[in-house]
Amino acid sequence: MTLEEFVFNIPLYHKVDASNGYNDIIEDLAQSSDDTKVEGYNPLHKKDSTFHLERGLGELLECSMGQYSLADHFYNTYSISILKELKVKSIVFKCQRYDDEITILVYHDYDNSILIKVGQYPSVADIHIGQIKQYDKVLEKPALKEFTKAIGLAANGVGVGSFVYLRRIFEGLIYDAYNEAKEKDEIDVEEFEKQRMDEKIKTLHSYLPTFIVEHSSIYGILSKGIHELSEDECLEYFDTMRASIEMILDQRVELKKKKKKEEEVKKKIDAITAKLKK
């Protein structure tokens, strides 16, 4: 796990230890702010940006590692002793483009090499939800809302529930194609309803983005997650499943742009043809 993943992807209460990236993250946080940068999405300005380390893990690193210094004035007089006892520390990254800050509170057990994110603003969900607004042209509002729910659940450590919403979105994409084929009277409705999902995808292949057709197993993975996998397993696979949905939506965006351009060019050609016939 990288520091960038920790800031922008890891949900609250996910334990990071020596087996999954603790040492690398601590090493990065121990560097100077000029040397520690992460690339990510700024949800406040809806732009990708570079963030530099403004404040690291505070006095725990100062005392234990001797490599980083943070003035105690960051904490107020009343809370500093409590925070030390609870091992709660702060990490702050500042956006180099807009000066917005991402503030993360962590529980840091130095002796046992454990780091747990216990608070963040803007949240991981805020960051990810901001990134999917671009799909509002190819997803109806209810589906877009389900996508945000999936991201929000995953960001808060709920894996199975997030898979439920991703599968609903996937099914919605299939039935959008089905309705299009049905309107053109190019599908046997009774036969279609009897088919399994992989068969439905084959039937609708000419109406679907190629990524769905080539990776119809996405549906099976989502279904298995809902019925058989654990929360942790679903969370492990969530980013890949989300990226798969986004790949499908990206292709829908491109297809929509292409269709719009074709319609515009056709109108212009028809106008020229009509003019020249006069």
Order of alpha helices (4+ residues) and beta strands (2+ residues): alpha-beta-alpha-beta-beta-alpha-alpha-beta-beta-beta-alpha-alpha-alpha-alpha-alpha-alpha-alpha-alpha
